[in-house]
């Protein structure tokens, strides 16, 4: 999920807080990740792309905040 997709999902209230069940209101610390494994002997290469983002509930009375590599797990769809 790209940064723009996360912003759009938050703006369209598509991500739900698991604690209060309200729409997630914010995010911080987005980072793209690339994991690579190289084995020079067998010439095996494995690349994995992903992201990490901190989602913030932001609803009144709820202090939920979580750093995740899987923002879609909070999707209501």
SEDRENRO-432103 format. One line per field, with one value per residue: residue number from 1; residue in one letter; x, y, z of N, C-alpha, C, O in turn. Coordinates in steps of 0.001 Angstrom, whole numbers. Each point is the difference from the previous one (the first is absolute). Layout:
<bavexs>
num <- [NUM | ...]
residu <- [A | ...]
npx <- [X | ...]
npy <- [Y | ...]
npz <- [Z | ...]
capx <- [X | ...]
capy <- [Y | ...]
capz <- [Z | ...]
cpx <- [X | ...]
cpy <- [Y | ...]
cpz <- [Z | ...]
opx <- [X | ...]
opy <- [Y | ...]
opz <- [Z | ...]
</bavexs>
This chain:
<bavexs>
num <- [1 | 2 | 3 | 4 | 5 | 6 | 7 | 8 | 9 | 10 | 11 | 12 | 13 | 14 | 15 | 16 | 17 | 18 | 19 | 20 | 21 | 22 | 23 | 24 | 25 | 26 | 27 | 28 | 29 | 30 | 31 | 32 | 33 | 34 | 35 | 36 | 37 | 38 | 39 | 40 | 41 | 42 | 43 | 44 | 45 | 46 | 47 | 48 | 49 | 50 | 51 | 52 | 53 | 54 | 55 | 56 | 57 | 58 | 59 | 60 | 61 | 62 | 63 | 64 | 65 | 66 | 67 | 68 | 69 | 70 | 71 | 72 | 73 | 74 | 75 | 76 | 77]
residu <- [X | X | X | X | X | X | X | X | X | X | X | X | X | X | X | X | X | X | X | X | X | X | X | X | X | X | X | X | X | X | X | X | X | X | X | X | X | X | X | X | X | X | X | X | X | X | X | X | X | X | X | X | X | X | X | X | X | X | X | X | X | X | X | X | X | X | X | X | X | X | X | X | X | X | X | X | X]
npx <- [869 | -980 | 1907 | 709 | 1193 | 2175 | 1476 | 674 | 1675 | 2030 | 1157 | 904 | 1633 | 1962 | 888 | 129 | -950 | 2100 | 1032 | 648 | 1623 | 1498 | -1094 | 1030 | 833 | 956 | 1415 | 1135 | 1467 | -539 | -507 | 1202 | -1267 | 2073 | -1411 | 1956 | -672 | 1847 | -566 | 1612 | -370 | -1575 | 1359 | 331 | -1825 | 600 | -1625 | 628 | -1881 | 943 | -1475 | 954 | -1531 | 448 | -896 | -1101 | -136 | 996 | -415 | -1820 | 1705 | 521 | 664 | -1989 | 1448 | -151 | 1631 | -263 | -54 | -1253 | 957 | 1007 | 1878 | 935 | 715 | -942 | 1783]
npy <- [-1169 | 708 | 1108 | -96 | -1838 | 159 | 1075 | -1113 | -1482 | 961 | 559 | -1868 | 760 | 96 | 1868 | -2215 | 1704 | -793 | 1990 | 1655 | -1070 | 1213 | 1746 | -1457 | 746 | -1801 | 1627 | -1936 | 1654 | 1589 | -2185 | 1075 | -1762 | -79 | -1613 | 47 | -1341 | 189 | -1069 | 927 | -956 | 488 | 1526 | -270 | 65 | 1071 | 237 | 1454 | -84 | 1786 | -641 | 1992 | -995 | 2181 | -1901 | 1661 | -1014 | 420 | -2177 | 1278 | 915 | 869 | -1517 | -733 | -1644 | 332 | -1066 | 1062 | -2227 | 40 | 1572 | -1352 | -281 | 1863 | -1413 | 1943 | 557]
npz <- [0 | -1870 | -387 | -2123 | -473 | 543 | -1312 | -1829 | 275 | 80 | -1837 | -864 | 1372 | -1105 | 915 | 330 | 1115 | 145 | 74 | -1382 | -1127 | 1168 | -870 | -1359 | 1964 | 941 | -638 | 165 | -247 | -1461 | -107 | -1564 | -589 | 794 | -636 | 1046 | -1657 | 1228 | -1856 | 1210 | 1983 | 1511 | 871 | 2182 | -1284 | 1862 | -1495 | 1558 | -1192 | 942 | 1560 | 377 | 1283 | 259 | 808 | -1050 | 2011 | 1935 | 321 | -315 | 1132 | -1993 | 1511 | -762 | 562 | -2219 | 1131 | -1956 | 168 | 1871 | -1275 | -1474 | 1178 | -815 | -1585 | -643 | -1238]
capx <- [-869 | 841 | -341 | -1215 | -1122 | -283 | -647 | -1347 | -801 | -317 | -929 | -1290 | -402 | 27 | 767 | -759 | 738 | -450 | -365 | -1269 | -787 | -189 | 935 | 1343 | 86 | 1323 | 1145 | 1317 | 1184 | -103 | 1295 | 6 | 1025 | 478 | 794 | 668 | 850 | 884 | 843 | 956 | 372 | -1088 | -582 | -1406 | -323 | -1373 | -288 | -1349 | -301 | -1124 | 59 | -367 | -664 | -651 | -1380 | -440 | -1455 | -351 | -1364 | -52 | 18 | 710 | 1422 | 600 | 1033 | 742 | 939 | -361 | 411 | -1203 | -1101 | -1272 | -697 | -918 | -991 | -1346 | -514]
capy <- [1169 | 1194 | 1087 | 655 | -900 | 104 | 1305 | -86 | -881 | 751 | 1068 | -608 | -766 | -1425 | -728 | 5 | -237 | -1241 | 233 | 724 | -304 | 1207 | 143 | 472 | 1400 | 508 | -874 | 641 | -850 | -935 | -373 | -1138 | -967 | -953 | -1074 | -735 | -1123 | -387 | -1166 | 41 | -1315 | -531 | 1150 | 163 | 1364 | 194 | 1384 | 188 | 1415 | 233 | 1279 | 59 | 1268 | 75 | 465 | 668 | 74 | 1412 | 255 | 473 | -1027 | -1203 | 299 | -1090 | 354 | -1232 | -82 | -1221 | -253 | -485 | 938 | -506 | -800 | 898 | 426 | -488 | -701]
capz <- [0 | -93 | 906 | -499 | 275 | 1431 | 193 | -566 | 856 | 1214 | -384 | -336 | 1180 | -349 | 1011 | 1244 | 1243 | 629 | 1395 | 161 | -1201 | -806 | -1123 | 329 | -421 | -350 | -204 | 90 | -204 | -1130 | -574 | -911 | 376 | -1002 | 584 | -1073 | 395 | -1103 | 249 | -1098 | -510 | -831 | -707 | 343 | 381 | 463 | 371 | 521 | 201 | 890 | 687 | 1407 | 308 | 1298 | -113 | 1218 | 27 | -15 | 470 | 1376 | 1027 | -429 | -177 | -764 | -975 | -273 | -1117 | -697 | -1382 | -667 | 245 | -516 | 1003 | 691 | -979 | 279 | -1193]
cpx <- [908 | -447 | -1281 | -1236 | -384 | -704 | -1441 | -912 | -401 | -1017 | -1400 | -540 | -122 | 760 | -683 | 901 | -517 | -468 | -1380 | -961 | -379 | 1023 | 1344 | 188 | 1377 | 1058 | 1260 | 1057 | -191 | 1393 | -187 | 1138 | 354 | 885 | 609 | 869 | 812 | 846 | 944 | 360 | -1047 | -681 | -1515 | -220 | -1465 | -129 | -1442 | -199 | -1224 | 99 | -338 | -609 | -582 | -1382 | -436 | -1514 | -459 | -1429 | 25 | -78 | 731 | 1443 | 705 | 950 | 813 | 880 | -248 | 612 | -1217 | -1188 | -1351 | -749 | -986 | -1096 | -1364 | -604 | 384]
cpy <- [1222 | 1047 | 689 | -865 | 30 | 1315 | -28 | -853 | 710 | 1092 | -534 | -903 | -1489 | -843 | 178 | -329 | -1281 | 189 | 649 | -207 | 1241 | 34 | 523 | 1374 | 455 | -1076 | 805 | -1044 | -1061 | -279 | -1188 | -916 | -874 | -1003 | -792 | -1096 | -393 | -1182 | -108 | -1340 | -562 | 1079 | 71 | 1445 | 78 | 1460 | 80 | 1483 | 126 | 1379 | -196 | 1374 | -92 | 590 | 540 | 130 | 1457 | 320 | 369 | -1169 | -1285 | 365 | -1088 | 533 | -1261 | 147 | -1326 | -73 | -399 | 932 | -491 | -858 | 848 | 532 | -575 | -726 | -1449]
cpz <- [0 | 1012 | -457 | 259 | 1481 | 301 | -503 | 877 | 1293 | -315 | -279 | 1110 | -286 | 1013 | 1357 | 1190 | 657 | 1444 | 127 | -1171 | -813 | -1126 | 492 | -624 | -465 | -148 | 253 | -308 | -1077 | -532 | -929 | 409 | -1190 | 727 | -1146 | 593 | -1220 | 450 | -1184 | -596 | -965 | -840 | 231 | 432 | 387 | 412 | 484 | 259 | 897 | 602 | 1464 | 228 | 1405 | -219 | 1353 | -43 | -74 | 403 | 1470 | 977 | -380 | -321 | -809 | -1058 | -237 | -1228 | -696 | -1389 | -836 | 242 | -495 | 1019 | 798 | -924 | 337 | -1188 | 0]
opx <- [833 | -1078 | -854 | -1063 | -1183 | -983 | -898 | -1157 | -1121 | -962 | -990 | -980 | -970 | -108 | -334 | 803 | -1207 | -679 | -863 | -1155 | -859 | 924 | 51 | -314 | 107 | -243 | -28 | -278 | 182 | 801 | -643 | 1052 | -843 | 1017 | -694 | 663 | -556 | 608 | -396 | 321 | 331 | -925 | -762 | 779 | -869 | 726 | -876 | 815 | -933 | 735 | -580 | 483 | -441 | -133 | 344 | -549 | -665 | -383 | 871 | -834 | 46 | 262 | 1227 | -294 | 400 | -412 | 24 | 268 | 103 | -937 | -1031 | -1203 | -844 | -773 | -106 | -1092 | -350]
opy <- [151 | -108 | 324 | 526 | -63 | 22 | 516 | 355 | -170 | 175 | 668 | -718 | -642 | -1226 | 1120 | -932 | -142 | -870 | -521 | 424 | -74 | -812 | 899 | 204 | 1046 | -1183 | 1230 | -1199 | -1188 | 920 | -984 | 461 | -305 | 365 | -339 | 198 | -247 | 43 | -489 | -86 | -453 | -301 | 158 | 544 | -478 | 467 | -665 | 632 | -798 | 855 | -1010 | 1009 | -1064 | 1131 | -564 | 531 | 382 | 1170 | -455 | -894 | -935 | 861 | -93 | 979 | -667 | 557 | -1046 | 1024 | -178 | -374 | 446 | -212 | -546 | 878 | -1145 | -558 | -731]
opz <- [894 | 585 | 826 | 329 | 336 | 742 | 665 | 224 | 481 | 747 | 296 | -197 | 404 | -18 | 386 | -52 | 197 | 546 | 705 | 63 | -878 | -37 | 840 | -1173 | -639 | 239 | 24 | -4 | 268 | -164 | 366 | 441 | -843 | 589 | -958 | 1019 | -1070 | 1070 | -1058 | -1185 | -1096 | -754 | -955 | 782 | -731 | 878 | -553 | 671 | -92 | -494 | 400 | -514 | 435 | -468 | 1039 | -965 | -963 | 11 | 742 | -146 | 799 | -840 | 33 | -685 | 954 | -1018 | 649 | -629 | -1214 | 706 | 504 | -152 | 711 | 382 | 438 | 108 | -927]
</bavexs>
